[in-house]
Amino acid sequence: MSSRVTRSTVKCQDTAPKVSVSSKGKPNKAPTPDKSTTFYSNLSEKVWAFVVQRKILSERLVHDAEFKEIGVFELLKEQNLLGTVTKVQPFVKNVVLEFYANLVKEINNPAIDMFHKVFVRGHFFDFSPAVINEFLESHHPVVDFEADYDVIIAEITANVRCKWPPAKSFPALVLSLKYSVLHKIALKNWMPSMHATGVKKPLAKLLYLIGTATSFDFGQFVFNQIINNAEAFTTHPVLSFPSLIYGILSKQNNVKKSHELFEKGSGVIRISKKLHSGKYVDDVQGEHSGVATSSSQLTTAVLNARTAQFLSKEPLHLSTYETHLLQELKRVGCKKKEITAILGDIQSSSVAAENDGA
């Protein structure tokens, strides 16, 4: 529950990085709210000037019919994650911004007064992994899990890739059908990001945990992402989970002012027709029965058949690419001959000129 307080007199650092300026050379001025109820400390007030310049990336609802058809709803139910795609509600932008401005880095420190607390509009609110899990109904017993990224990439690509690449990420296009769908949700509601083309290890691990119905603490996972923005003097990256934050705060106390309006919804997450085009290995069959399946649980014959279907188009793609490379190689060879001929003419002319001079 929240409690009414006055502005804290906690001592903070007196200096902060300068506020960025607009293209016209003028400072990007932030709104000037009531300091007595808006900011937890002097530091919070300085962070505010940066927070208001950051983009907010809102969670989205999913298109029920499309996701039920593909079987993902059953998987989310099993993982107690259905609330992450159904409990998405409108939010007041300034409330979310004030929340982020007042986050303290030591929110996880039991020795301080702000342990699992955040100050917003004159009240202290409870905010912790347990609070997040309670709101989303995402409670789940946690099991020990040691990540083997070769196993992970084999699972989420349905064995199209069996070894984690030397690079930090791999193309999202390689994901199997089930994990491509989970990937779409993750980028909006679980690990918000504007970058959708590559899959790095943290995201790959998340997809694996959800896709294989491996127990983990989702509240802690989200909490860690949110508190990474505490006391941040930066205008990047985007601020995430606004609907979740607003929902948790408003459940404890009314934080909306009468004149404030809710932000417009960001639409819904839909299943692209491309996912059904045969471009992705289909590994979602069997989920409609209510039992989530992983790639490792599929029979070898079925998995091999699906992988073969997926890879059957690759020779044509590679042949096309090979033709392109051969043409490019031929063009380079011709260019090399031209340059060699020109260079020979220049050298012959220089020799002739030297002989005439002699």
N, C-alpha and C positions, 0 to 999 in steps of 0.2 A: 504494500500500500504506500501511497505517496504521503508526504507530510509538508505542511506549509512552513517556509523558512524565509529569512531575509538574505540579502546578498552576502556571500561569505567574505571574510576579511583575510583569507588565506594569502600568505605572501607568495609572490610569483616573480619570475624574472621580469625585469623592466624593459628589456629590449626584445625586438622581434625583427625578422627580415622585412624589408620594405614591401609595400603593397605594389602589385604590378600595375602598369599603366596601359591605357588604351592606345589604339593605333594613332590617335590624334595627340598623344602625349599627355593626356589628362588622366589623373588617377581614377581607377574604377571604384567609385564610391559605393560603400555598402549602406543598406538602410540603417537608420539610427534608432533602434528600439529602446525601450525603457531599461536602463542599465541595472536598476535596483532589482528587477525580477528576471532579467534575461540572462545575465552572465554570472557564472559561479565564482569567477575570479578575474583579476586583471589580465591574466594570460588568456582566458576564454574570450575576453573582449578583443584581444589582438588576433586570435585565431579566426574570429568571426569575419574579419575583412577578407580572409582567404576562402573560407567556407562558402560564402555567398557567390563566389565566382566559379564554383565547381558544378558540373553537370550532375543531375540526379538521374539514375537509371532505375526505373520502377519495375517491380515484379509484374508478371502477367498471369491471367487465368489461362487455362488450356481449353481448346475446343473439345468439349466432352465426347461428342459422337466419334470424332476422328481418333482420339486417343483410346477410347474404349474398343474401337474396331481393331486397333493394332495390338491391343492387349496390355498396354503400359499401365493402365489404371490398376490392374490386379497386382502388378509389381509394386506400385507405390503404396497400395493398401498394406501389403505384406511388410513393407519397410516403415510403416506409419508416417509416410511422407505425403499423403493425400492433401493434408492441410497446407502444404507449401504451394499447391497449385489451385486450391479452392478458397483459401482464406485471404484472398487478395482484395483489399478495400481501398477506397479513395483516401488521400492524405492531404494534410495542409503543409505546403512547402516550407513555410517559415518555422513550423514546429520541428520538422526534420533537420533543418539547418541549425537551429538553436541546440538541438540534441547533440549534433556533431561538434559544435563549437565548445560545448561544455564537457565533453568526454575527457576523462583524465587518464593518463598513461598507466597509473598504478591502480586501476579499477580492480585488478586481480589480487591486490595486496590486502590480506585480512587485517593487517595492522593499522590501516588508515580508516577514517570515517567514511570515505567514498568507496569502500569495498562493495562492489556489485551495486553501486548507486550512480545515478546521473541526475543532475539538476536541470530542470526545465520549467521556466515560467513560475518561479517562486516555490516550486515543490521538488522534493527528492523522490525519485522513482526507483523501484527495484528493477535492475537489469542484469541478467546473468544467463548462463547457458540453461539453467533449470527453468527460468522464466520463459525463455524462448521455446523450449520443449513443451512447456505447459500450454503456451498460447497456440502452438502449431499442432499440439497433440502428437508430437514426434518422439515420445519417450521410447527408448529401446535399450535392452541390456547390451552392454558394450563387451566385445570380445577382443582379445589381443590379436593384432594383425601386423605381420611384417611384410612390407611390400617387396615383391619380386617383379620388377618391371618387364621382364621378358614374359612372365606368366600373364601379367596384366595386358600387355599389348596383344598377346595371342588371343586372350579372351575377348577383348573389345573389338578386335578386327576379325573374329571368327577364324583365326589361324591364317589369315592372309599375310600377316606379319607375325613372326615368332621371336624376333630379337629387337630390343629397343635400339633405335638408331643412334649413331654418334651425336647427331644434332640434339638440341634440347627439346625438340617437338617433332611431330609427324603430321601429315595432312589429315584433316578431319574427314576428307572424302574416303579414306580407307576404313573408317568405322563401319561396323555391320549395321543392319537396319535398326535393330533394337537400340544400339548405343548411339546411333545418329539421332534418334528421337530423344533419348535421354540427354544428349549433348545440346539439343535445342532448348530443352527446359533449363539445363544447368546454366547456360549463358545468360538467362534472364532471372531465374529464381534461386539458384543454389550457389553459383560462383560467377556473379555478374561481370560481364566483360563486353567490350565493343569489338574484340578481335575473335572472329569465328572460324578462321581458316586453319589454325594450328592447334594441336592438342599437346599441352605440356604435362609433365609428370603429376603435379597436384590434381589437375582436372582428370587425367587418365585414372588416377587412383580413386577419385570420387565416383566416376562412372562405373568402375569395377565393383566398388563396394555396393552401390545401389543395384547394379545389374545382376550381381550374384547373390543378392539378399544377405550380404554380410553385415552384421550388427555394428553400428558405430554411433557416436554421440553427435547427432546433427546440430543440436543446440550449441555445443562447444565449437563445432566447425563454423557456424555462422557468426557466433560471438567473436571468434578470433579475427574474422575478416573485418568486422565492424570496428573493433578496438584498435586495429592497425591504423585507423584514421585519427586516433586521439592526438590532440595537440600538434596537428600537422600544418606547417606553414607552407602550403603548396596549393596550387589550383588544379592539380591532377593527382590521382585518376578520378573517375566518377565516384559519386557517393551512392551506395547501394542500400537495398532493403528498406526503402522509405515506408512502404505499406506495413511491413512487419513492425517497424519502430513506432509508427503512429498508432497502430492497433494496440501494442503493448502499453503505451503511455495512456491512451484514451480509456483503456480498460481500468486503469488505476485512478484516473482523475480526468476531469474535463479540461482539455488543453486548447480547445478551439475558441477563438474570439468571435463574437457575433458577426463582425464585418468580414471575416475571412472566408474564402471560398476554397473548395476542394479542387485539387489538380485533376485535369481530365485524364481518363483512363488511357493506358498505353495500348489498348487492343488485346487480342488474345493470341496465344501461340497455336499455330496451325501446322498440320502435317503437309509438307510440300508433295505435290504429285510426283516429283522426281524420286522420292523415296520408294515409290512403287514401280519405278521404271525398270527394275532389274539391275540398277547400277550398284546397289548395295547387297551384300550377302544377307539373305533373309534368315534371321535367327529368332524370330518372335513366335513361330508356330508352337502351339501348345500352351501359350499363356491364357488363352480364352477359357481354359478349363479351370482357371483360378490358381494354377500352380506355376510360379515363375521358373523359367528354365535358363540355364547358362550354356555357353558354348561347350563347356566341358561335359555337360550332362546330355548333350545330343549324341545319338549313335554315330559311330564313325562313318557308316555308309551314308547317312543323311547329311552329315557335315561335309563330307568329301564331295557329295553331289552338289551341294549349294556353293561350295568354294569353287568347284570346277565350272559351274554356271557363271559365277562372277568373273573368273579368270579367262573364260572362253573368248571374251572380247579383247583381251590384252594383246594377243599376237597381232591383230589387225592394227591396234593403236601403235604397237612397236614397229610394225612394218612401215606404217605411214611416217613415223618419226625417223626411221632408218633411211627412207627415200629422201626425206628433207635433208638429213645430214649428208647424204651422198651428193645431192645437188649443191649443197653449201660447200662441200669439199671440192667439187669440180669448179665452182665459181672462184674459190680461193686459189686453186691451181692456175686457172687462166689469169687471174690478177697477178700472181707471182711471176708468170712468164712475161706479162706486159711490163712489169716493173724491171725485170732482169734485162729485157730488150732495151728499154729506155736507158737504163743505167749503162748498158754496153755502148749505146750510141753516144752518150755523154763522154764516156771514157775514151772512145775512139776519136771524138772531136777534140778532146783535150790533148791527146797524143799528137794528132795532126797539127794542132796549133803550136805545140812546142817545137815540132820538127820545122815548121815554116819559120818560126822565130829564130831557130838555130841557123 
